[in-house]
């Protein structure tokens, strides 16, 4: 009698069942991690460029503006959709638009599928030589980043105060110095 080694059909089906159960548990967790990392990197990119603009304004002693830009060379007038992209440029005239001779210091291209929009309809932030932020309003402004499914667990907000303080919050959190939640 010759013996053979290998798997039986029953053993193979049990292994496939266990792999299926582990995949069903792991895939949603993996999706959460990838979406969370994508959202964090996108909001950190804007935060980093805002901090850079503020530091350059203080260092150079002249206004530096961050504005929504679809072209990478000029501001998109009236566009408050920051997911289209943005630029950082020296703005010695304080006009909030790139004039001839104004150097573009940084550029960020747009990203999808997330939405990154501002409250109060602001499309630019200008930091003056003291580091204060002018946004066209005297209150906190918030840029909200939503994932395509628009759930609060993946919502992040970048808050800019009139004194130039920048902070990132999760949904329902309050900006430092604020008494109401600015992130939803």
MDTraj code that builds the backbone (N, CA, C; nanometers):
import mdtraj as md
import numpy as np

residues = "UNK UNK UNK UNK UNK UNK UNK UNK UNK UNK UNK UNK UNK UNK UNK UNK UNK UNK UNK UNK UNK UNK UNK UNK UNK UNK UNK UNK UNK UNK UNK UNK UNK UNK UNK UNK UNK UNK UNK UNK UNK UNK UNK UNK UNK UNK UNK UNK UNK UNK UNK UNK UNK UNK UNK UNK UNK UNK UNK UNK UNK UNK UNK UNK UNK UNK UNK UNK UNK UNK UNK UNK UNK UNK UNK UNK UNK UNK UNK UNK UNK UNK UNK UNK UNK UNK UNK UNK UNK UNK UNK UNK UNK UNK UNK UNK UNK UNK UNK UNK UNK UNK UNK UNK UNK UNK UNK UNK UNK UNK UNK UNK UNK UNK UNK UNK UNK UNK UNK UNK UNK UNK UNK UNK UNK UNK UNK UNK UNK UNK UNK UNK UNK UNK UNK UNK UNK UNK UNK UNK UNK UNK UNK UNK UNK UNK UNK UNK UNK UNK UNK UNK UNK UNK UNK UNK UNK UNK UNK UNK UNK UNK UNK UNK UNK UNK UNK UNK UNK UNK UNK UNK UNK UNK UNK UNK UNK UNK UNK UNK UNK UNK UNK UNK".split()
xyz = np.array([
    [0.0832, -0.1163, 0.0000],
    [0.0000, 0.0000, 0.0000],
    [0.0890, 0.1244, 0.0000],
    [0.0603, 0.2132, -0.0895],
    [0.1394, 0.3332, -0.1064],
    [0.0668, 0.4485, -0.0377],
    [0.1401, 0.5241, 0.0474],
    [0.0753, 0.6381, 0.1136],
    [0.1156, 0.7672, 0.0433],
    [0.0243, 0.8575, 0.0348],
    [0.0511, 0.9881, -0.0261],
    [0.0307, 1.0953, 0.0793],
    [0.1062, 1.2005, 0.0654],
    [0.0895, 1.3112, 0.1599],
    [0.0314, 1.4310, 0.0853],
    [-0.0403, 1.5138, 0.1575],
    [-0.1038, 1.6305, 0.0970],
    [-0.2198, 1.6761, 0.1826],
    [-0.2974, 1.7654, 0.1281],
    [-0.4121, 1.8208, 0.1997],
    [-0.5393, 1.7534, 0.1529],
    [-0.6275, 1.7386, 0.2451],
    [-0.7595, 1.6905, 0.2059],
    [-0.8436, 1.8106, 0.1670],
    [-0.9518, 1.7837, 0.1020],
    [-1.0417, 1.8910, 0.0615],
    [-1.0973, 1.9641, 0.1829],
    [-1.1250, 1.8919, 0.2887],
    [-1.1763, 1.9530, 0.4118],
    [-1.0738, 2.0479, 0.4734],
    [-0.9489, 2.0077, 0.4795],
    [-0.8433, 2.0936, 0.5348],
    [-0.8271, 2.2202, 0.4503],
    [-0.8300, 2.2044, 0.3195],
    [-0.8182, 2.3201, 0.2301],
    [-0.9335, 2.4174, 0.2503],
    [-1.0551, 2.3684, 0.2665],
    [-1.1714, 2.4553, 0.2870],
    [-1.1628, 2.5289, 0.4214],
    [-1.1118, 2.4653, 0.5247],
    [-1.0958, 2.5304, 0.6553],
    [-0.9944, 2.6438, 0.6450],
    [-0.8830, 2.6214, 0.5769],
    [-0.7816, 2.7263, 0.5598],
    [-0.8397, 2.8432, 0.4802],
    [-0.9134, 2.8177, 0.3737],
    [-0.9747, 2.9245, 0.2934],
    [-1.0752, 3.0025, 0.3785],
    [-1.1510, 2.9338, 0.4613],
    [-1.2463, 3.0006, 0.5497],
    [-1.1754, 3.0923, 0.6486],
    [-1.0670, 3.0460, 0.7081],
    [-0.9910, 3.1280, 0.8047],
    [-0.9314, 3.2498, 0.7350],
    [-0.8744, 3.2330, 0.6164],
    [-0.8181, 3.3461, 0.5414],
    [-0.9279, 3.4467, 0.5068],
    [-1.0453, 3.3986, 0.4693],
    [-1.1576, 3.4876, 0.4374],
    [-1.2020, 3.5689, 0.5575],
    [-1.2081, 3.5054, 0.6733],
    [-1.2474, 3.5766, 0.7960],
    [-1.1440, 3.6827, 0.8310],
    [-1.0165, 3.6491, 0.8246],
    [-0.9107, 3.7472, 0.8548],
    [-0.9123, 3.8640, 0.7563],
    [-0.9385, 3.8357, 0.6287],
    [-0.9459, 3.9430, 0.5288],
    [-1.0655, 4.0336, 0.5561],
    [-1.1780, 3.9745, 0.5952],
    [-1.2978, 4.0551, 0.6243],
    [-1.2752, 4.1461, 0.7442],
    [-1.1950, 4.1040, 0.8375],
    [-1.1634, 4.1867, 0.9546],
    [-1.0576, 4.2915, 0.9195],
    [-0.9588, 4.2545, 0.8408],
    [-0.8443, 4.3417, 0.8143],
    [-0.8656, 4.4498, 0.7113],
    [-0.9460, 4.4259, 0.6087],
    [-0.9625, 4.5228, 0.4998],
    [-1.0220, 4.6554, 0.5480],
    [-1.1301, 4.6579, 0.6261],
    [-1.1807, 4.7871, 0.6729],
    [-1.0789, 4.8640, 0.7579],
    [-1.0038, 4.7921, 0.8381],
    [-0.9018, 4.8568, 0.9198],
    [-0.7933, 4.9171, 0.8305],
    [-0.7556, 4.8461, 0.7265],
    [-0.6559, 4.8965, 0.6330],
    [-0.7071, 5.0201, 0.5609],
    [-0.8337, 5.0211, 0.5204],
    [-0.8913, 5.1377, 0.4541],
    [-0.8903, 5.2586, 0.5459],
    [-0.9198, 5.2382, 0.6751],
    [-0.9180, 5.3484, 0.7706],
    [-0.7777, 5.4065, 0.7816],
    [-0.6780, 5.3201, 0.7906],
    [-0.5396, 5.3660, 0.8057],
    [-0.4946, 5.4439, 0.6827],
    [-0.5232, 5.3937, 0.5634],
    [-0.4789, 5.4636, 0.4432],
    [-0.5503, 5.5976, 0.4265],
    [-0.6813, 5.6012, 0.4525],
    [-0.7547, 5.7282, 0.4413],
    [-0.7075, 5.8271, 0.5475],
    [-0.6858, 5.7808, 0.6669],
    [-0.6402, 5.8682, 0.7750],
    [-0.5023, 5.9265, 0.7436],
    [-0.4131, 5.8448, 0.6921],
    [-0.2790, 5.8934, 0.6559],
    [-0.2848, 5.9930, 0.5407],
    [-0.3714, 5.9679, 0.4422],
    [-0.3855, 6.0604, 0.3293],
    [-0.4366, 6.1963, 0.3768],
    [-0.5403, 6.1946, 0.4614],
    [-0.5980, 6.3182, 0.5134],
    [-0.4936, 6.3945, 0.5953],
    [-0.4216, 6.3239, 0.6811],
    [-0.3198, 6.3887, 0.7644],
    [-0.2105, 6.4518, 0.6790],
    [-0.1657, 6.3840, 0.5750],
    [-0.0593, 6.4406, 0.4922],
    [-0.1076, 6.5620, 0.4132],
    [-0.2332, 6.5610, 0.3690],
    [-0.2850, 6.6756, 0.2939],
    [-0.2992, 6.7991, 0.3821],
    [-0.3552, 6.7827, 0.5025],
    [-0.3712, 6.8980, 0.5909],
    [-0.2340, 6.9446, 0.6411],
    [-0.1406, 6.8522, 0.6611],
    [-0.0061, 6.8909, 0.7034],
    [0.0683, 6.9668, 0.5940],
    [0.0393, 6.9366, 0.4673],
    [0.1020, 7.0102, 0.3574],
    [0.0600, 7.1568, 0.3609],
    [-0.0694, 7.1825, 0.3810],
    [-0.1157, 7.3217, 0.3881],
    [-0.0642, 7.3892, 0.5151],
    [-0.0665, 7.3185, 0.6261],
    [-0.0132, 7.3743, 0.7509],
    [0.1342, 7.4105, 0.7346],
    [0.2117, 7.3218, 0.6753],
    [0.3545, 7.3485, 0.6545],
    [0.3778, 7.4696, 0.5665],
    [0.2992, 7.4844, 0.4601],
    [0.3146, 7.6006, 0.3722],
    [0.2706, 7.7297, 0.4410],
    [0.1676, 7.7220, 0.5246],
    [0.1259, 7.8408, 0.6010],
    [0.2348, 7.8807, 0.7009],
    [0.2927, 7.7831, 0.7689],
    [0.4008, 7.8126, 0.8638],
    [0.5223, 7.8690, 0.7916],
    [0.5525, 7.8149, 0.6749],
    [0.6624, 7.8658, 0.5943],
    [0.6368, 8.0112, 0.5544],
    [0.5150, 8.0408, 0.5097],
    [0.4805, 8.1770, 0.4682],
    [0.4946, 8.2739, 0.5857],
    [0.4477, 8.2334, 0.7021],
    [0.4584, 8.3193, 0.8208],
    [0.6052, 8.3439, 0.8564],
    [0.6853, 8.2384, 0.8538],
    [0.8281, 8.2513, 0.8860],
    [0.9000, 8.3401, 0.7848],
    [0.8677, 8.3248, 0.6569],
    [0.9301, 8.4083, 0.5533],
    [0.8904, 8.5549, 0.5694],
    [0.7644, 8.5801, 0.6043],
    [0.7189, 8.7182, 0.6238],
    [0.7953, 8.7831, 0.7377],
    [0.8153, 8.7112, 0.8448],
    [0.8897, 8.7651, 0.9594],
    [1.0363, 8.7830, 0.9226],
    [1.0947, 8.6834, 0.8580],
    [1.2369, 8.6876, 0.8222],
    [1.2681, 8.7991, 0.7224],
    [1.1846, 8.8112, 0.6188],
    [1.2106, 8.9101, 0.5138],
    [1.1540, 9.0484, 0.5463],
    [1.0626, 9.0560, 0.6431],
    [1.0060, 9.1849, 0.6811],
    [0.9079, 9.2408, 0.5796],
    [0.8439, 9.1515, 0.5034],
    [0.7438, 9.1956, 0.4064],
    [0.6336, 9.0919, 0.3980],
    [0.5152, 9.1323, 0.3512],
    [0.4021, 9.0380, 0.3466],
    [0.4277, 8.9177, 0.2553],
    [0.3795, 8.8037, 0.2993],
    [0.3830, 8.6811, 0.2197],
    [0.2411, 8.6252, 0.2190],
    [0.1914, 8.5888, 0.1012],
    [0.0540, 8.5432, 0.0852],
    [0.0498, 8.3973, 0.0427],
    [-0.0493, 8.3272, 0.0960],
    [-0.0835, 8.1917, 0.0522],
    [-0.2236, 8.2031, -0.0075],
    [-0.2402, 8.1581, -0.1315],
    [-0.3717, 8.1691, -0.1950],
    [-0.4040, 8.0441, -0.2756],
    [-0.5327, 8.0253, -0.3011],
    [-0.5794, 7.9162, -0.3858],
    [-0.5278, 7.9423, -0.5272],
    [-0.4749, 7.8378, -0.5904],
    [-0.4222, 7.8521, -0.7259],
    [-0.4468, 7.7239, -0.8047],
    [-0.5009, 7.7399, -0.9232],
    [-0.5188, 7.6245, -1.0104],
    [-0.4061, 7.6139, -1.1118],
    [-0.3355, 7.7246, -1.1343],
    [-0.2301, 7.7268, -1.2355],
    [-0.0903, 7.7084, -1.1768],
    [-0.0726, 7.7385, -1.0501],
    [0.0597, 7.7310, -0.9886],
    [0.1419, 7.8568, -1.0079],
    [0.0866, 7.9552, -1.0789],
    [0.1593, 8.0801, -1.1023],
    [0.0810, 8.2035, -1.0605],
    [-0.0502, 8.1895, -1.0417],
    [-0.1328, 8.3033, -1.0025],
    [-0.2455, 8.2558, -0.9120],
    [-0.3048, 8.3508, -0.8398],
    [-0.4157, 8.3176, -0.7506],
    [-0.5443, 8.3007, -0.8312],
    [-0.6263, 8.2055, -0.7895],
    [-0.7570, 8.1845, -0.8520],
    [-0.8559, 8.2753, -0.7796],
    [-0.8837, 8.3900, -0.8356],
    [-0.9674, 8.4910, -0.7732],
    [-1.1066, 8.4344, -0.7456],
    [-1.1504, 8.4462, -0.6211],
    [-1.2835, 8.4027, -0.5820],
    [-1.2975, 8.2537, -0.5560],
    [-1.1941, 8.1753, -0.5817],
    [-1.1995, 8.0307, -0.5597],
    [-1.1634, 8.0013, -0.4142],
    [-1.2535, 7.9373, -0.3417],
    [-1.2260, 7.9022, -0.2017],
    [-1.2069, 7.7517, -0.1854],
    [-1.1882, 7.6813, -0.2945],
    [-1.1658, 7.5373, -0.2919],
    [-1.0148, 7.5102, -0.2871],
    [-0.9615, 7.4961, -0.1669],
    [-0.8184, 7.4784, -0.1475],
    [-0.7686, 7.3447, -0.2016],
    [-0.8584, 7.2505, -0.2306],
    [-0.8133, 7.1233, -0.2880],
    [-0.7720, 7.1395, -0.4345],
    [-0.7958, 7.2577, -0.4941],
    [-0.7473, 7.2859, -0.6292],
    [-0.5968, 7.3092, -0.6305],
    [-0.5388, 7.3375, -0.5140],
    [-0.3969, 7.3680, -0.5021],
    [-0.3777, 7.5084, -0.4488],
    [-0.2534, 7.5441, -0.4166],
    [-0.2250, 7.6763, -0.3642],
    [-0.0799, 7.7133, -0.3928],
    [-0.0511, 7.8416, -0.3786],
    [0.0857, 7.8914, -0.3931],
    [0.1187, 7.9808, -0.2750],
    [0.2474, 7.9918, -0.2481],
    [0.3010, 8.0838, -0.1475],
    [0.3891, 8.1815, -0.2251],
    [0.3647, 8.3114, -0.2085],
    [0.4454, 8.4087, -0.2819],
    [0.4700, 8.5335, -0.1983],
    [0.5831, 8.5980, -0.2265],
    [0.6141, 8.7260, -0.1631],
    [0.5186, 8.8296, -0.2210],
    [0.4564, 8.9063, -0.1322],
    [0.3514, 9.0005, -0.1727],
    [0.3817, 9.1391, -0.1152],
    [0.4894, 9.2051, -0.1613],
    [0.5287, 9.3325, -0.1005],
    [0.4223, 9.4415, -0.1101],
    [0.3343, 9.4337, -0.2101],
    [0.2283, 9.5335, -0.2251],
    [0.1060, 9.5003, -0.1408],
    [0.0960, 9.3780, -0.0904],
    [-0.0185, 9.3368, -0.0105],
    [-0.1481, 9.3294, -0.0892],
    [-0.1384, 9.2961, -0.2180],
    [-0.2564, 9.2932, -0.3041],
    [-0.3257, 9.1577, -0.3085],
    [-0.2633, 9.0553, -0.2561],
    [-0.3160, 8.9182, -0.2523],
    [-0.3238, 8.8541, -0.3903],
    [-0.2599, 8.9134, -0.4881],
    [-0.2477, 8.8549, -0.6214],
    [-0.1019, 8.8642, -0.6636],
    [-0.0585, 8.7695, -0.7453],
    [0.0804, 8.7679, -0.7910],
    [0.0980, 8.8774, -0.8956],
    [0.1799, 8.9768, -0.8628],
    [0.2097, 9.0853, -0.9564],
    [0.3433, 9.0549, -1.0250],
    [0.3720, 9.1286, -1.1296],
    [0.4986, 9.1118, -1.1999],
    [0.6136, 9.1337, -1.1017],
    [0.7021, 9.0379, -1.0963],
    [0.8178, 9.0486, -1.0073],
    [0.7977, 8.9845, -0.8707],
    [0.6754, 8.9463, -0.8356],
    [0.6517, 8.8780, -0.7079],
    [0.6937, 8.7312, -0.7220],
    [0.7953, 8.6891, -0.6465],
    [0.8404, 8.5504, -0.6616],
    [0.7447, 8.4506, -0.5954],
    [0.7150, 8.3430, -0.6670],
    [0.6385, 8.2323, -0.6096],
    [0.7385, 8.1455, -0.5346],
    [0.7178, 8.1331, -0.4037],
    [0.8118, 8.0613, -0.3185],
    [0.7835, 7.9118, -0.3105],
    [0.6558, 7.8754, -0.3121],
    [0.6153, 7.7346, -0.3080],
    [0.4861, 7.7173, -0.3863],
    [0.4671, 7.5943, -0.4358],
    [0.3464, 7.5625, -0.5095],
    [0.3006, 7.4225, -0.4717],
    [0.1699, 7.4060, -0.4528],
    [0.1106, 7.2747, -0.4246],
    [0.0026, 7.2502, -0.5288],
    [0.0132, 7.1402, -0.5988],
    [-0.0899, 7.1067, -0.6971],
    [-0.2139, 7.0542, -0.6255],
    [-0.3230, 7.0491, -0.6957],
    [-0.4490, 7.0020, -0.6386],
    [-0.4453, 6.8535, -0.6082],
    [-0.5413, 6.8099, -0.5292],
    [-0.5518, 6.6683, -0.4974],
    [-0.6976, 6.6263, -0.4962],
    [-0.7181, 6.5006, -0.5249],
    [-0.8523, 6.4435, -0.5250],
    [-0.8450, 6.3120, -0.4508],
    [-0.9488, 6.2583, -0.4042],
    [-1.0887, 6.2920, -0.4172],
    [-1.1399, 6.3764, -0.3008],
    [-1.0510, 6.4214, -0.2136],
    [-1.0921, 6.4937, -0.0930],
    [-1.1302, 6.6378, -0.1254],
    [-1.2152, 6.6969, -0.0406],
    [-1.2521, 6.8374, -0.0565],
    [-1.1893, 6.9172, 0.0569],
    [-1.1379, 7.0318, 0.0232],
    [-1.0658, 7.1177, 0.1167],
    [-1.1208, 7.2584, 0.0956],
    [-1.2200, 7.2995, 0.1750],
    [-1.2842, 7.4278, 0.1500],
    [-1.2830, 7.5147, 0.2752],
    [-1.2896, 7.6453, 0.2536],
    [-1.2795, 7.7425, 0.3616],
    [-1.4161, 7.7977, 0.3988],
    [-1.4326, 7.8255, 0.5290],
    [-1.5513, 7.8981, 0.5716],
    [-1.5270, 8.0466, 0.5463],
    [-1.6245, 8.1280, 0.5624],
    [-1.6132, 8.2732, 0.5436],
    [-1.5701, 8.3115, 0.4024],
    [-1.5649, 8.2172, 0.3105],
    [-1.5330, 8.2467, 0.1717],
    [-1.3942, 8.3040, 0.1491],
    [-1.2971, 8.2681, 0.2319],
    [-1.1651, 8.3260, 0.2104],
    [-1.0795, 8.2370, 0.1212],
    [-1.0046, 8.3021, 0.0317],
    [-0.9234, 8.2311, -0.0659],
    [-0.7757, 8.2646, -0.0522],
    [-0.7404, 8.3443, 0.0480],
    [-0.6006, 8.3810, 0.0680],
    [-0.5757, 8.4139, 0.2150],
    [-0.4510, 8.4006, 0.2543],
    [-0.4044, 8.4416, 0.3866],
    [-0.2740, 8.5151, 0.3633],
    [-0.2645, 8.6369, 0.4145],
    [-0.1417, 8.7136, 0.4036],
    [-0.0842, 8.7344, 0.5434],
    [0.0411, 8.6975, 0.5594],
    [0.1110, 8.7191, 0.6860],
    [0.1967, 8.8444, 0.6727],
    [0.1842, 8.9354, 0.7705],
    [0.2646, 9.0574, 0.7650],
    [0.3994, 9.0356, 0.8335],
    [0.4811, 9.1382, 0.8402],
    [0.6170, 9.1232, 0.8932],
    [0.6224, 9.0890, 1.0411],
    [0.5107, 9.1085, 1.1137],
    [0.5044, 9.0672, 1.2536],
    [0.4478, 8.9262, 1.2695],
    [0.4047, 8.8642, 1.1613],
    [0.3498, 8.7295, 1.1651],
    [0.1990, 8.7246, 1.1822],
    [0.1337, 8.8405, 1.1867],
    [-0.0120, 8.8432, 1.1980],
    [-0.0750, 8.8037, 1.0645],
    [-0.1922, 8.7432, 1.0719],
    [-0.2601, 8.6956, 0.9510],
    [-0.3738, 8.7883, 0.9121],
    [-0.3760, 8.8257, 0.7871],
    [-0.4894, 8.8988, 0.7302],
    [-0.5607, 8.8010, 0.6393],
    [-0.6910, 8.7853, 0.6603],
    [-0.7687, 8.6906, 0.5799],
    [-0.8919, 8.7549, 0.5189],
    [-0.9085, 8.8824, 0.5388],
    [-1.0282, 8.9492, 0.4903],
    [-1.1410, 8.9459, 0.5926],
    [-1.1157, 8.8867, 0.7091],
    [-1.2139, 8.8819, 0.8168],
    [-1.1399, 8.9012, 0.9491],
    [-1.2110, 8.9411, 1.0524],
    [-1.1459, 8.9659, 1.1813],
    [-1.1604, 8.8492, 1.2779],
    [-1.2173, 8.7388, 1.2326],
    [-1.2354, 8.6241, 1.3208],
    [-1.1506, 8.5065, 1.2728],
    [-1.1582, 8.3973, 1.3473],
    [-1.0921, 8.2748, 1.3060],
    [-1.1457, 8.2328, 1.1701],
    [-1.0586, 8.1813, 1.0855],
    [-1.1028, 8.1196, 0.9614],
    [-1.0606, 7.9740, 0.9659],
    [-1.1400, 7.8908, 0.9044],
    [-1.1154, 7.7472, 0.9091],
    [-1.1234, 7.6893, 0.7692],
    [-1.0249, 7.6083, 0.7371],
    [-1.0258, 7.5333, 0.6125],
    [-1.0526, 7.3886, 0.6522],
    [-1.1610, 7.3318, 0.5997],
    [-1.2049, 7.1982, 0.6391],
    [-1.1743, 7.0978, 0.5291],
    [-1.1133, 6.9881, 0.5682],
    [-1.0799, 6.8800, 0.4756],
    [-1.1710, 6.7615, 0.5028],
    [-1.2460, 6.7200, 0.4000],
    [-1.3362, 6.6050, 0.4100],
    [-1.2909, 6.4968, 0.3127],
    [-1.2998, 6.3731, 0.3590],
    [-1.2792, 6.2588, 0.2702],
    [-1.4059, 6.2425, 0.1856],
    [-1.4004, 6.1645, 0.0781],
    [-1.5182, 6.1506, -0.0086],
    [-1.6430, 6.1015, 0.0639],
    [-1.6271, 6.0182, 0.1659],
    [-1.7451, 5.9677, 0.2364],
    [-1.7967, 6.0654, 0.3416],
    [-1.7244, 6.1748, 0.3643],
    [-1.7679, 6.2859, 0.4499],
    [-1.8012, 6.2440, 0.5937],
    [-1.7273, 6.1475, 0.6478],
    [-1.7488, 6.1081, 0.7861],
    [-1.6606, 6.1909, 0.8773],
    [-1.7085, 6.2151, 0.9981],
    [-1.6360, 6.3027, 1.0898],
    [-1.5039, 6.2434, 1.1355],
    [-1.4900, 6.1113, 1.1346],
    [-1.3640, 6.0528, 1.1793],
    [-1.2480, 6.0875, 1.0866],
    [-1.2760, 6.1230, 0.9627],
    [-1.1714, 6.1594, 0.8683],
    [-1.1712, 6.3081, 0.8362],
    [-1.2419, 6.3883, 0.9119],
    [-1.2454, 6.5322, 0.8889],
    [-1.1353, 6.5992, 0.9706],
    [-1.0600, 6.6875, 0.9052],
    [-0.9567, 6.7662, 0.9721],
    [-0.9772, 6.9117, 0.9327],
    [-0.9449, 7.0021, 1.0241],
    [-0.9602, 7.1453, 0.9980],
    [-0.8319, 7.2181, 1.0326],
    [-0.7963, 7.3108, 0.9466],
    [-0.6840, 7.4001, 0.9729],
    [-0.7434, 7.5349, 1.0087],
    [-0.7136, 7.5815, 1.1297],
    [-0.7682, 7.7076, 1.1790],
    [-0.6582, 7.8131, 1.1789],
    [-0.6929, 7.9318, 1.1307],
    [-0.5996, 8.0449, 1.1267],
    [-0.6607, 8.1574, 1.2089],
    [-0.5877, 8.2016, 1.3111],
    [-0.6369, 8.3117, 1.3941],
    [-0.5838, 8.4439, 1.3402],
    [-0.6460, 8.5542, 1.3772],
    [-0.5988, 8.6857, 1.3310],
    [-0.4558, 8.7179, 1.3735],
    [-0.4082, 8.6550, 1.4817],
    [-0.2708, 8.6808, 1.5250],
    [-0.1712, 8.5871, 1.4580],
    [-0.2183, 8.5051, 1.3640],
    [-0.1293, 8.4190, 1.2875],
    [-0.1080, 8.2816, 1.3469],
    [-0.1846, 8.2474, 1.4499],
    [-0.1706, 8.1155, 1.5105],
    [-0.2405, 8.0117, 1.4228],
    [-0.1709, 7.9030, 1.3941],
    [-0.2232, 7.7968, 1.3093],
    [-0.2408, 7.6715, 1.3936],
    [-0.3544, 7.6029, 1.3753],
    [-0.3762, 7.4778, 1.4480],
    [-0.4618, 7.3841, 1.3652],
    [-0.4401, 7.2549, 1.3857],
    [-0.5177, 7.1512, 1.3176],
    [-0.6039, 7.0823, 1.4216],
    [-0.7325, 7.0663, 1.3897],
    [-0.8256, 6.9987, 1.4801],
    [-0.8960, 6.8855, 1.4072],
    [-0.9522, 6.7961, 1.4869],
    [-1.0406, 6.6931, 1.4334],
    [-1.1837, 6.7441, 1.4460],
    [-1.2777, 6.6761, 1.3853],
    [-1.4175, 6.7189, 1.3884],
    [-1.4673, 6.7317, 1.5319],
    [-1.5360, 6.8425, 1.5606],
    [-1.5920, 6.8681, 1.6929],
    [-1.4976, 6.9377, 1.7882],
    [-1.3708, 6.9495, 1.7530],
    [-1.2734, 7.0138, 1.8415],
    [-1.2803, 7.1650, 1.8261],
    [-1.2323, 7.2358, 1.9291],
    [-1.2306, 7.3818, 1.9254],
    [-1.0888, 7.4315, 1.9006],
    [-1.0784, 7.5371, 1.8247],
    [-0.9495, 7.6002, 1.8007],
    [-0.9035, 7.6663, 1.9301],
    [-0.7719, 7.6699, 1.9543],
    [-0.7232, 7.7381, 2.0734],
    [-0.7709, 7.8843, 2.0764],
    [-0.8252, 7.9267, 2.1868],
    [-0.8752, 8.0630, 2.2014],
    [-1.0173, 8.0816, 2.1531],
    [-1.0786, 7.9774, 2.0992],
    [-1.2156, 7.9856, 2.0489],
    [-1.3107, 7.9235, 2.1511],
    [-1.4354, 7.9675, 2.1517],
    [-1.5318, 7.9117, 2.2459],
    [-1.6341, 7.8208, 2.1801],
    [-1.6282, 7.8092, 2.0490],
    [-1.7187, 7.7204, 1.9763],
    [-1.6377, 7.6295, 1.8852],
    [-1.6952, 7.5151, 1.8537],
    [-1.6287, 7.4227, 1.7631],
    [-1.6276, 7.4813, 1.6232],
    [-1.5114, 7.4868, 1.5632],
    [-1.4987, 7.5406, 1.4278],
    [-1.4779, 7.4313, 1.3255],
    [-1.4727, 7.3076, 1.3700],
    [-1.4440, 7.1969, 1.2793],
    [-1.5620, 7.1017, 1.2750],
    [-1.6233, 7.0914, 1.1585],
    [-1.7359, 6.9979, 1.1444],
    [-1.7377, 6.9401, 1.0038],
])
top = md.Topology()
chain = top.add_chain()
for i, resn in enumerate(residues, 1):
    res = top.add_residue(resn, chain, resSeq=i)
    for name in ("N", "CA", "C"):
        top.add_atom(name, md.element.get_by_symbol(name[0]), res)
traj = md.Trajectory(xyz[None], top)
